[in-house]
Amino acid sequence: MRDHAAALKWKNPQCGLPQARAPPARDADEPVAPAVRVGPQGVAGDAFLARMADQFRAVTDDAAGAPVLVHCVAGRDRTGTACAAYRMEYDGWGPERAAAEMREYGFDPDRDAAAGAYWRFVLNYRARRAAG
């Protein structure tokens, strides 16, 4: 079973958003989990965000893929949204608390239309697991 409570340890030095911990050292013959691309930069429609969340959950639900590193080009919109979804799915946070953490690390939902779409997605996100 994946230790979700301890997974968000590493911070992106560029923006400070909490992200999945950095990969540990591995033996040369140990297989490497493939990278999973969850979407192109600059796309933020509802369908894209739903697919991004589904793909992200598929990765974080799979213990064989641990640890997971979350990053995007700017380390801001998709990264913050993925980390917020993680907080709600595995740490039991509500949307308001996850969105507040995004703001703490500099996310500005009024910056542009894409940022507003990510913000609304987080505020309307409902975790599969009961918060607790």
Secondary structure, DSSP 8 states (H G I E B T S, - for coil): ---GGGS--EE-TTT--EE--------TTS----------TT---HHHHHHHHHHHHHHHH-GGG-S-----SSSSHHHHHHHHHHHHHHS---HHHHHHHHHHTT--TTS-HHHHHHHHHHHH---SS---
